[in-house]
């Protein structure tokens, strides 16, 4: 009987040593990899005072020369608002800047980048809004005499800058393309 107890004790001790290994470690947090298709642009020529190139991925809704360019897969929309200039350019510029800086409460920073295209008479400003603000990009363009277009990007998700960064970058590139290709008619 004693012999059996020693055998079983020895067997249990060996089994215990073999079964010991590294401690269980939880998996590190991973990040979702978001890849978007390469942008393919086409000229959008509405019956308005301006035209521009738009990404084919965007779905356009028209409302009296103001547009919504929706990106359903990214839950994002670019809003474009057209105003005619009638001696009110300073008011339009002030309102555009105010609407951008209203997001300063949540924004980490707001980077201003002037835009000039003398050959097409398109002048403006691009605002890149960093942090967890409701918008991450806003802009305006004007010819300073007759036409003014204001744009903004909104995501239909909780503003968490790190989470939406790939989509935000993609849509910001489209906004820049709109600015660069915009022409007055």
N, C-alpha and C positions, 0 to 999 in steps of 0.2 A: 504494500500500500504506500509506504514511504517512497518507494522507487517511482510509482506512478505520479505522486505529488511532485517529485523533483522533475520528472519528464514534462509534466504539464506546466510547471513553473518556468522551466527552461524554454519551453515552446512559446509561452506567453511573453517572456522577456524578449526572445528573438523577434516575435511578431511585433511587439511594441517598438523595438529599435528599427525594424524595417519600415514600419508604417510612419515613422517620424520623418518629416521633410520640412521644406520651407513653410513658413507661416503663410496663410492665405492673405493675399494683398488685393484690394479692390482695383478694378480697372481704372486707369486715368480717364478724366473727362476728355471726350473727343469733340471735334468740331465738324459740323456738317459741311461737306464740300459742295459748293454751288457753282455749277458751270452753266453759262448761258451761251446760246448760239451766237456766232459772229454776226454783227450788225450788218444788214443790207439796207442801204438807204435809197429812197426814190424821191423825186421832186413832187411836192404836194402843192398844187396850184388851185386854191379855192377862188371863188369869185369875190375876192377881197382886195385890199390895198397892198397885200404882201403875199409872198410865197416862200417856201423853205423846204429843205430835205428832211424826211422823217424816216425812222426805222420801220421796216415792214412788220416787225413784231408788234408795234403799237397799233391799237384800235382807235380810230379818230371819230370823235363826236363833234359836230359843228353847231354853234349857237350864235348866229349873227356875227361872224368873223372872230369869235372867241372859241377856242377849241379845248377839248379834253383828249389827251393821248393816253389811253389806258394800257397797262401792262398787267393783265390778269394773273399770270403765273407769278409775278413778283409782288402783286398787290400794291402797285404803284400807279400814280397818275401825274402827268405833266399838265398843268393848267396854263393856258395862254389866253390873255385878255387883251383885246385891241381897244384903243381909245384914239380918237382923232385929236390932234393938237390944234387948239384955237386960242392962242395967247395964254395957255395955261400950262406950259411946259414945266415951270417951276413947281406948281402944285402936283403935277404927275410925278415928277422926280422925288419930291418930298414924301408923297404918299407911298411910293414904291420903297424908299429907304425906310420909312417908318414901319411898314408891314414886315420888312426883313428884320429890323432890330427889335420888333416885338417878341421875337424868339430868343433874344439874348438872355432871358431869365433861365431857360433850360440849356442853352448852348454853351459849350466849352469855349468856343471861339467863332468868330465870323471873319472869313478871309475875303477881302474885296479884290477883284481882278478886273481892271478896266478893259473894255473891248472897243477897238477902232477898226473900221473898214472904210477908208476914205473913198475908194473907188466905187463902192455901192452906197455910200452915204449912210452907213449903219454904225451907230455909236451906242455904247451901253456899258453895263456893269454886270458881272457875274459874282454872286455871293455864295461861297461855300460855307455852310453852317455845320460846325462840328459838335458832337455830343448828342444827347438824347432829346433834341428839339423835334417838334412835329414835322418840320421840313428840313432837308439837308442841302437844298440848292434853290436859289431864287435868282432872277435876272430881270433886266429890262433892256430894250433896244429902242432907238428912236432915230429919226432923221432930223430932229429938233425943230421941224417946221410944220409938218402935217400929220405924222404918224408916230404912235407909241404902242409898243407891245410889252406887256409884263408877263413873266412866267414864274411858276413855282412847282416844286415837286413834293408830293405827299405820299406817304406809305400808309396803307390801311392795316397797320399792325402796331403793337405797342412800341413806342420809339426806344429801341435798344440799339444804339449805334453799332456795336460790335456784331450783332446778329444780322443787321441789314446791310452791312458794309459792302459785300459783293454786288448786291442789287443796286445799292446807292451809287456805286462807282459806274455801273453799267448805264444807269439812267442819266447820271451826270454827263457822261460822254455823249449821250443823245441830246441833252440840253445844249452842250457846247456846239454840236453839229447844227442844231437849229439856229443858233446865233451866228455861226460862221457862214451859213448858206442863205440866211434870210435876205431877201431882196424886196425893195418897194416897187410897186407897179406904177 
